Amino acid sequence: MIKQCSVFSVQGTGGRGRKFCLILFLFCTLYPVHCTLLTPPAFADAVYLNTGEILKGVVVEEHCDRIVLSTYRGEIDVSKASIDQIFFDNEEQNYTYLGDKAFSEGDFNLAFGFYQRALQINPDYQAAKNSLLRLNDALAREKLGIANSEFLKLLKKQLGIFIARRNDKIEVISVDNDSVASKSGINKGDYINSVWGSSVLYMDIESAARVMVGADSTPVILGIEKSIILPVNPLPWYKRIFLFLMFNDFGFRLALKPSGLIVSYVDEHGMAKQAGLEAKDEIICINSESVRYMPVSMVRRNIFQSRLRHVVLTVKRNVIAIRK
């Protein structure tokens, strides 16, 4: 969990004199931001197991068969089959969790009631809104009466993609030209991690395809994961003097938010835009190393002081696709 929000830039500047003045200004004003850490979370969630044991921590991921709990000893996987109940830090999240549990058990009416209650408490709670849309999708699929063997074919027809399971992830193997998926920015080699904000990791391929399809001409929000490759330009000596404030020509800014490390701005003419980075992307890895508990100073160092020829950013992005 992130204790402090901050914004820092990875844009280039022009003019040596301006650069030096800017360095002095930023040293006085932004140096504390450089030292901001992704600090360990306050352990607010309680997981009650069937055995009576109680686990304290923060639920950082939830999947079809397990949760990932961040504790003071590190992250642990907890099987959903072993969980009796979870109590979250905020009330709307509790009601959404109960709704998701009812949804997974096929009790759509009960799930609807829990989602509505969550939105009464917090009308802006996006997780509950997404769960309601997922519920609508499920009801539409029931009316269509699609056989399990047809979901992959329907996915190909509606979105123009073929998917396969790779290392517990759902990988996009092919994307049809001029398809719904290609127009939404989905490329071959991307991973689909969620549908309506609900994880599809660890699902079998038919189950994953099932939740992606629905009635024709209806939208679906897919959470995709992709790699952005940024070429690294060597920095001159006068920039390397100030290792805490490195400049480059990538042309984007990052912001630390409760949801993660977010791209807050992308220069339309910069290197990052050309590489495929977009505003609102969430960076989850730098050169395959997770940033979840990475200090800001290390984030900056891994981007600006990389001795590799490229910096590889792994990002999560939500895309909206209108099914054909």
DADAQUI-V51628 format. One record per residue. N is the residue number from 0. RES is the residue in one small letter. BURIAL is + if it has 16 or more other C-alpha atoms within 10 Angstrom, else -. Layout:
n=N res=RES burial=BURIAL
n=N res=RES burial=BURIAL
This chain:
n=0 res=m burial=+
n=1 res=i burial=+
n=2 res=k burial=-
n=3 res=q burial=-
n=4 res=c burial=-
n=5 res=s burial=+
n=6 res=v burial=+
n=7 res=f burial=+
n=8 res=s burial=+
n=9 res=v burial=+
n=10 res=q burial=+
n=11 res=g burial=-
n=12 res=t burial=-
n=13 res=g burial=-
n=14 res=g burial=-
n=15 res=r burial=-
n=16 res=g burial=-
n=17 res=r burial=-
n=18 res=k burial=-
n=19 res=f burial=-
n=20 res=c burial=-
n=21 res=l burial=-
n=22 res=i burial=+
n=23 res=l burial=-
n=24 res=f burial=-
n=25 res=l burial=-
n=26 res=f burial=-
n=27 res=c burial=-
n=28 res=t burial=-
n=29 res=l burial=+
n=30 res=y burial=-
n=31 res=p burial=-
n=32 res=v burial=+
n=33 res=h burial=+
n=34 res=c burial=-
n=35 res=t burial=+
n=36 res=l burial=+
n=37 res=l burial=+
n=38 res=t burial=-
n=39 res=p burial=+
n=40 res=p burial=-
n=41 res=a burial=-
n=42 res=f burial=+
n=43 res=a burial=-
n=44 res=d burial=+
n=45 res=a burial=+
n=46 res=v burial=+
n=47 res=y burial=+
n=48 res=l burial=+
n=49 res=n burial=-
n=50 res=t burial=-
n=51 res=g burial=-
n=52 res=e burial=-
n=53 res=i burial=-
n=54 res=l burial=+
n=55 res=k burial=+
n=56 res=g burial=+
n=57 res=v burial=+
n=58 res=v burial=+
n=59 res=v burial=-
n=60 res=e burial=-
n=61 res=e burial=+
n=62 res=h burial=+
n=63 res=c burial=-
n=64 res=d burial=-
n=65 res=r burial=+
n=66 res=i burial=+
n=67 res=v burial=+
n=68 res=l burial=+
n=69 res=s burial=+
n=70 res=t burial=+
n=71 res=y burial=-
n=72 res=r burial=-
n=73 res=g burial=-
n=74 res=e burial=-
n=75 res=i burial=-
n=76 res=d burial=-
n=77 res=v burial=+
n=78 res=s burial=-
n=79 res=k burial=-
n=80 res=a burial=-
n=81 res=s burial=-
n=82 res=i burial=+
n=83 res=d burial=-
n=84 res=q burial=+
n=85 res=i burial=+
n=86 res=f burial=+
n=87 res=f burial=+
n=88 res=d burial=-
n=89 res=n burial=-
n=90 res=e burial=-
n=91 res=e burial=+
n=92 res=q burial=+
n=93 res=n burial=+
n=94 res=y burial=+
n=95 res=t burial=+
n=96 res=y burial=+
n=97 res=l burial=+
n=98 res=g burial=+
n=99 res=d burial=+
n=100 res=k burial=+
n=101 res=a burial=+
n=102 res=f burial=+
n=103 res=s burial=-
n=104 res=e burial=-
n=105 res=g burial=-
n=106 res=d burial=-
n=107 res=f burial=+
n=108 res=n burial=-
n=109 res=l burial=-
n=110 res=a burial=+
n=111 res=f burial=+
n=112 res=g burial=+
n=113 res=f burial=+
n=114 res=y burial=+
n=115 res=q burial=+
n=116 res=r burial=+
n=117 res=a burial=+
n=118 res=l burial=+
n=119 res=q burial=-
n=120 res=i burial=-
n=121 res=n burial=-
n=122 res=p burial=-
n=123 res=d burial=-
n=124 res=y burial=+
n=125 res=q burial=-
n=126 res=a burial=+
n=127 res=a burial=+
n=128 res=k burial=+
n=129 res=n burial=+
n=130 res=s burial=+
n=131 res=l burial=+
n=132 res=l burial=-
n=133 res=r burial=+
n=134 res=l burial=+
n=135 res=n burial=+
n=136 res=d burial=+
n=137 res=a burial=+
n=138 res=l burial=-
n=139 res=a burial=-
n=140 res=r burial=+
n=141 res=e burial=-
n=142 res=k burial=-
n=143 res=l burial=-
n=144 res=g burial=-
n=145 res=i burial=-
n=146 res=a burial=-
n=147 res=n burial=-
n=148 res=s burial=-
n=149 res=e burial=-
n=150 res=f burial=+
n=151 res=l burial=+
n=152 res=k burial=-
n=153 res=l burial=+
n=154 res=l burial=+
n=155 res=k burial=+
n=156 res=k burial=+
n=157 res=q burial=+
n=158 res=l burial=+
n=159 res=g burial=+
n=160 res=i burial=+
n=161 res=f burial=+
n=162 res=i burial=+
n=163 res=a burial=+
n=164 res=r burial=+
n=165 res=r burial=-
n=166 res=n burial=-
n=167 res=d burial=-
n=168 res=k burial=+
n=169 res=i burial=+
n=170 res=e burial=+
n=171 res=v burial=+
n=172 res=i burial=+
n=173 res=s burial=+
n=174 res=v burial=+
n=175 res=d burial=+
n=176 res=n burial=-
n=177 res=d burial=-
n=178 res=s burial=+
n=179 res=v burial=+
n=180 res=a burial=+
n=181 res=s burial=+
n=182 res=k burial=-
n=183 res=s burial=+
n=184 res=g burial=-
n=185 res=i burial=+
n=186 res=n burial=+
n=187 res=k burial=+
n=188 res=g burial=+
n=189 res=d burial=+
n=190 res=y burial=+
n=191 res=i burial=+
n=192 res=n burial=+
n=193 res=s burial=+
n=194 res=v burial=+
n=195 res=w burial=+
n=196 res=g burial=+
n=197 res=s burial=+
n=198 res=s burial=+
n=199 res=v burial=+
n=200 res=l burial=+
n=201 res=y burial=+
n=202 res=m burial=+
n=203 res=d burial=-
n=204 res=i burial=+
n=205 res=e burial=+
n=206 res=s burial=-
n=207 res=a burial=+
n=208 res=a burial=+
n=209 res=r burial=+
n=210 res=v burial=+
n=211 res=m burial=+
n=212 res=v burial=+
n=213 res=g burial=+
n=214 res=a burial=+
n=215 res=d burial=-
n=216 res=s burial=-
n=217 res=t burial=-
n=218 res=p burial=+
n=219 res=v burial=+
n=220 res=i burial=+
n=221 res=l burial=+
n=222 res=g burial=+
n=223 res=i burial=+
n=224 res=e burial=+
n=225 res=k burial=+
n=226 res=s burial=+
n=227 res=i burial=+
n=228 res=i burial=+
n=229 res=l burial=+
n=230 res=p burial=+
n=231 res=v burial=+
n=232 res=n burial=+
n=233 res=p burial=-
n=234 res=l burial=-
n=235 res=p burial=-
n=236 res=w burial=-
n=237 res=y burial=-
n=238 res=k burial=-
n=239 res=r burial=-
n=240 res=i burial=-
n=241 res=f burial=-
n=242 res=l burial=-
n=243 res=f burial=+
n=244 res=l burial=+
n=245 res=m burial=+
n=246 res=f burial=+
n=247 res=n burial=+
n=248 res=d burial=-
n=249 res=f burial=+
n=250 res=g burial=+
n=251 res=f burial=+
n=252 res=r burial=+
n=253 res=l burial=+
n=254 res=a burial=+
n=255 res=l burial=+
n=256 res=k burial=+
n=257 res=p burial=-
n=258 res=s burial=-
n=259 res=g burial=+
n=260 res=l burial=+
n=261 res=i burial=+
n=262 res=v burial=+
n=263 res=s burial=+
n=264 res=y burial=+
n=265 res=v burial=+
n=266 res=d burial=+
n=267 res=e burial=-
n=268 res=h burial=-
n=269 res=g burial=+
n=270 res=m burial=+
n=271 res=a burial=+
n=272 res=k burial=+
n=273 res=q burial=-
n=274 res=a burial=-
n=275 res=g burial=-
n=276 res=l burial=+
n=277 res=e burial=+
n=278 res=a burial=+
n=279 res=k burial=+
n=280 res=d burial=+
n=281 res=e burial=+
n=282 res=i burial=+
n=283 res=i burial=+
n=284 res=c burial=+
n=285 res=i burial=+
n=286 res=n burial=+
n=287 res=s burial=-
n=288 res=e burial=-
n=289 res=s burial=-
n=290 res=v burial=+
n=291 res=r burial=+
n=292 res=y burial=-
n=293 res=m burial=-
n=294 res=p burial=+
n=295 res=v burial=+
n=296 res=s burial=+
n=297 res=m burial=-
n=298 res=v burial=+
n=299 res=r burial=+
n=300 res=r burial=-
n=301 res=n burial=+
n=302 res=i burial=+
n=303 res=f burial=+
n=304 res=q burial=+
n=305 res=s burial=-
n=306 res=r burial=-
n=307 res=l burial=-
n=308 res=r burial=-
n=309 res=h burial=-
n=310 res=v burial=+
n=311 res=v burial=+
n=312 res=l burial=+
n=313 res=t burial=+
n=314 res=v burial=+
n=315 res=k burial=+
n=316 res=r burial=+
n=317 res=n burial=+
n=318 res=v burial=-
n=319 res=i burial=+
n=320 res=a burial=+
n=321 res=i burial=+
n=322 res=r burial=+
n=323 res=k burial=+
